[in-house]
């Protein structure tokens, strides 16, 4: 079996504070990564860490993020998958990166998200809805609802994850070259992800 990685970020800012209040949790941004050190991590987020109003699909650079937010905290979790599923996810991410300027943050979708109404505008996502759609298409996770309604809280409550690291982004960056820094004892047991079963066969499938 292989692993994919979900990075949860807690960064400062007015917009982040509003999202944090709505979700009632610390971590309000998620990215999907191919490695636990987040050297290859992607998300729908700020195109530049210091510019909050310009957002879309990007490959994240943890060192740039650290320079912009030296007090940022991170949590890194693993989710079990097959080698084929990981290869599919990596291919999709790299292909999306080639045409990243076609993908944008969904401002129009936010009111529908608050009202719990599915809404999808082509190539417009939140960080969590993009990742949720990709993982469901890969057969790794099933959410039981439209991908546009998946939030960072759903990822936080997903029981198929294992916490590998939790602490300051500074500690994560400084761990490079010295082996991975492990955080506290996992809050969830190591477990297989919830693959799509009979209960989810009628949920529409989407291609990125």
C-alpha positions as CSV (number, residue, x, y, z in Angstrom):
1,X,0.0,0.0,0.0
2,X,1.0,3.6,-0.5
3,X,0.3,6.9,1.2
4,X,-1.0,10.3,0.2
5,X,-0.7,13.2,2.6
6,X,-3.1,16.0,3.6
7,X,-1.6,19.2,5.1
8,X,-3.7,21.4,7.3
9,X,-2.7,25.0,7.7
10,X,-3.4,27.6,10.3
11,X,-2.4,31.0,9.0
12,X,-3.3,34.5,10.3
13,X,-5.4,37.0,8.5
14,X,-8.9,38.5,8.5
15,X,-10.4,36.2,5.9
16,X,-8.8,33.2,7.7
17,X,-10.3,34.4,11.0
18,X,-13.8,34.5,9.5
19,X,-13.5,31.0,8.1
20,X,-12.1,29.8,11.4
21,X,-15.1,31.1,13.2
22,X,-17.5,29.5,10.8
23,X,-15.8,26.1,10.9
24,X,-15.0,26.3,14.6
25,X,-11.6,24.8,14.3
26,X,-8.0,25.9,14.1
27,X,-7.0,24.6,10.7
28,X,-8.9,26.2,7.8
29,X,-6.8,25.3,4.7
30,X,-6.0,21.9,3.2
31,X,-3.5,20.8,0.6
32,X,-2.8,17.4,-0.9
33,X,0.8,16.2,-1.1
34,X,2.8,13.3,-2.4
35,X,5.3,13.3,0.5
36,X,5.1,14.0,4.2
37,X,7.7,16.8,3.9
38,X,5.3,18.7,1.5
39,X,7.9,19.1,-1.2
40,X,5.2,18.2,-3.7
41,X,2.0,19.7,-2.3
42,X,-0.9,21.3,-4.2
43,X,-4.0,23.3,-3.4
44,X,-6.5,25.9,-4.4
45,X,-5.1,28.8,-2.5
46,X,-3.1,32.0,-2.7
47,X,-0.9,32.3,-5.8
48,X,1.5,34.3,-3.6
49,X,1.4,33.8,0.2
50,X,1.4,37.5,0.8
51,X,-1.5,38.4,-1.6
52,X,-4.8,37.1,-0.3
53,X,-7.1,38.3,-3.1
54,X,-5.4,36.4,-5.9
55,X,-6.1,32.7,-5.6
56,X,-6.1,29.6,-7.8
57,X,-4.4,26.2,-8.2
58,X,-0.8,26.3,-7.2
59,X,2.1,24.1,-6.1
60,X,2.7,25.2,-2.5
61,X,6.2,26.2,-1.3
62,X,6.4,25.8,2.4
63,X,9.5,28.0,2.6
64,X,7.7,30.9,0.9
65,X,4.7,30.4,3.2
66,X,7.0,30.4,6.2
67,X,8.5,33.8,5.1
68,X,5.0,35.2,4.8
69,X,3.6,33.6,8.0
70,X,6.4,32.9,10.4
71,X,3.9,32.0,13.1
72,X,1.9,29.5,11.0
73,X,1.1,26.1,12.4
74,X,0.6,22.9,10.4
75,X,-0.7,19.4,10.7
76,X,0.4,16.7,8.3
77,X,-1.7,13.5,8.0
78,X,-1.4,10.4,5.9
79,X,-4.2,8.4,4.2
80,X,-3.6,4.9,2.9
81,X,-4.2,4.2,-0.8
82,X,-3.0,1.8,-3.5
83,X,0.0,2.6,-5.7
84,X,-2.3,2.9,-8.7
85,X,-4.5,5.5,-6.8
86,X,-1.5,7.5,-5.8
87,X,-0.2,7.5,-9.4
88,X,-3.6,8.7,-10.6
89,X,-3.6,11.5,-8.1
90,X,-0.1,12.6,-8.9
91,X,-0.8,12.6,-12.6
92,X,-4.0,14.6,-12.2
93,X,-2.2,17.2,-10.0
94,X,0.7,17.6,-12.4
95,X,-1.6,17.9,-15.4
96,X,-3.7,20.5,-13.5
97,X,-0.5,22.4,-12.7
98,X,0.3,22.8,-16.4
99,X,-3.0,24.7,-16.8
100,X,-3.2,26.1,-13.4
101,X,-4.3,29.6,-14.5
102,X,-7.7,28.1,-15.6
103,X,-8.5,27.2,-12.0
104,X,-9.8,29.7,-9.5
105,X,-11.1,30.1,-6.0
106,X,-14.9,29.9,-5.9
107,X,-16.2,33.2,-4.4
108,X,-19.7,32.6,-5.8
109,X,-19.8,29.2,-4.2
110,X,-19.3,30.4,-0.6
111,X,-22.9,31.5,0.1
112,X,-24.1,28.1,-1.2
113,X,-21.6,26.4,1.0
114,X,-22.9,28.2,4.1
115,X,-26.5,27.3,3.1
116,X,-25.4,23.6,2.5
117,X,-26.5,23.8,-1.1
118,X,-24.4,22.0,-3.8
119,X,-22.9,24.5,-6.3
120,X,-20.2,24.1,-8.9
121,X,-18.9,26.7,-11.3
122,X,-16.6,25.2,-13.8
123,X,-12.9,25.2,-12.6
124,X,-13.8,27.1,-9.4
125,X,-13.1,25.4,-6.1
126,X,-12.3,25.9,-2.4
127,X,-9.2,24.2,-1.2
128,X,-11.2,21.4,0.3
129,X,-13.7,20.9,-2.5
130,X,-10.9,20.4,-5.0
131,X,-9.1,17.9,-2.9
132,X,-12.3,16.1,-2.0
133,X,-13.3,15.7,-5.6
134,X,-9.8,14.4,-6.6
135,X,-9.7,11.9,-3.8
136,X,-13.2,10.6,-4.5
137,X,-12.4,10.3,-8.3
138,X,-9.3,8.3,-7.3
139,X,-11.5,6.0,-5.2
140,X,-9.6,6.8,-2.0
141,X,-12.3,8.6,0.0
142,X,-16.1,8.9,-0.1
143,X,-17.8,11.9,1.5
144,X,-21.5,11.1,1.1
145,X,-22.2,14.5,-0.3
146,X,-21.4,16.7,-3.2
147,X,-17.7,17.7,-3.3
148,X,-18.6,21.4,-3.2
149,X,-19.9,20.9,0.3
150,X,-16.7,19.3,1.7
151,X,-14.8,21.6,4.1
152,X,-11.5,21.4,6.0
153,X,-13.6,20.2,8.9
154,X,-14.6,17.1,7.0
155,X,-11.0,16.3,6.4
156,X,-10.2,16.9,10.1
157,X,-13.0,14.5,11.1
158,X,-12.0,11.8,8.5
159,X,-11.2,8.7,10.5
160,X,-9.0,7.1,7.9
161,X,-6.2,9.5,8.5
162,X,-3.1,9.3,10.7
163,X,-1.5,12.3,12.2
164,X,2.3,12.4,11.4
165,X,3.2,15.9,12.4
166,X,1.6,18.8,14.3
167,X,3.5,21.9,15.2
168,X,5.0,25.1,13.8
169,X,5.7,25.3,10.1
170,X,9.2,26.5,11.1
171,X,9.8,23.2,12.8
172,X,8.6,21.3,9.7
173,X,10.9,23.3,7.4
174,X,13.9,23.0,9.7
175,X,13.4,19.2,9.8
176,X,14.5,19.0,6.2
177,X,17.6,16.9,5.9
178,X,17.4,15.6,9.4
179,X,14.6,13.1,9.0
180,X,10.9,13.7,9.5
181,X,9.7,15.2,12.7
182,X,6.9,13.3,14.2
183,X,4.3,15.0,16.4
184,X,2.1,13.6,19.2
185,X,0.4,10.2,19.3
186,X,-2.2,10.0,16.5
187,X,-5.7,11.0,17.4
188,X,-7.0,8.3,15.1
189,X,-5.8,4.8,14.6
190,X,-4.0,3.8,11.4
191,X,-6.8,2.6,9.2
192,X,-7.8,2.0,5.6
193,X,-9.7,4.8,3.9
194,X,-13.4,4.6,3.4
195,X,-13.6,3.4,-0.2
196,X,-16.8,4.0,-2.2
197,X,-19.3,1.3,-1.3
198,X,-23.0,0.5,-2.0
199,X,-24.2,3.5,0.0
200,X,-22.4,5.9,-2.4
201,X,-23.1,4.3,-5.8
202,X,-25.8,6.8,-6.7
203,X,-23.5,9.8,-6.0
204,X,-22.6,11.6,-9.3
205,X,-18.9,11.1,-10.3
206,X,-17.0,14.0,-11.8
207,X,-13.8,14.3,-13.8
208,X,-11.3,17.0,-13.2
